[in-house]
Amino acid sequence: PLMRSAAALGVRAWRQNQSVPASDEAGYRLSDVIMVARDSAALAPVLDSGLWLEMQSDGGPIWTDDRANPLSILKAGALKQ
């Protein structure tokens, strides 16, 4: 849904490709980071780090004010503590 919605708005998105293994330290949590922009040239210094992969559409429906289902993208067990 994110990428179809982004494409409809004329923007592109990148997801951080993190290769650092998880830690057992208290408070440590893995995170997903997404960056959205209209002009990738403005992001060149960040994108050149090699930590970002451009996201592709999954073919899902475009989210709008009238239709959006954020829970549909959660991974199984994501809401468990």
C-alpha positions in Angstrom: 0.0 0.0 0.0 2.8 2.5 0.8 4.5 2.3 -2.6 1.3 2.5 -4.6 0.3 5.5 -2.5 3.7 7.1 -2.9 3.7 6.6 -6.7 0.3 8.2 -6.9 1.7 11.2 -5.1 4.8 11.3 -7.4 7.3 10.4 -4.7 9.8 7.5 -4.2 10.6 5.7 -1.0 13.7 3.9 0.3 14.0 1.4 3.2 17.1 1.2 5.4 19.0 -2.0 4.9 20.3 -2.7 8.3 22.8 -5.6 8.7 23.7 -5.2 12.3 22.6 -8.2 14.4 20.1 -7.8 17.2 21.5 -6.9 20.7 20.6 -8.3 24.1 21.1 -4.9 25.7 18.1 -3.5 27.7 15.9 -1.3 25.6 17.4 -2.3 22.3 14.8 -2.8 19.5 15.3 -3.3 15.8 13.7 -0.6 13.7 12.6 -0.2 10.1 13.2 3.2 8.6 11.6 4.5 5.5 12.6 7.7 3.7 10.3 9.4 1.2 11.2 12.1 -1.3 10.3 13.6 -4.7 13.9 14.2 -5.8 16.4 11.5 -5.2 19.3 13.8 -6.2 18.8 15.8 -3.0 19.3 12.5 -1.1 22.4 11.4 -3.0 24.8 11.7 0.0 22.5 9.6 2.2 21.6 7.0 -0.6 25.3 6.6 -1.5 25.9 5.1 2.0 24.6 1.8 0.7 22.2 1.4 3.6 19.1 2.2 1.7 17.2 0.1 -0.9 14.5 1.6 -3.1 11.1 0.1 -2.3 8.9 -1.4 -5.0 5.1 -1.5 -5.2 3.4 -4.6 -3.9 0.4 -4.0 -6.1 -1.9 -3.4 -3.2 -4.7 -0.8 -3.0 -3.8 2.9 -2.7 -4.5 4.2 0.8 -6.7 7.3 1.0 -8.6 9.2 3.7 -11.6 7.0 2.9 -9.7 3.7 2.7 -6.7 2.7 4.7 -5.9 -0.4 6.8 -2.6 0.1 8.7 -3.2 -3.2 10.6 -3.0 -5.1 7.3 0.7 -4.5 7.0 1.7 -5.7 10.5 3.7 -8.9 10.7 2.1 -11.8 12.6 2.7 -11.3 16.3 3.7 -7.7 15.9 1.3 -6.5 18.6 2.5 -9.0 21.2 4.7 -7.7 24.0 
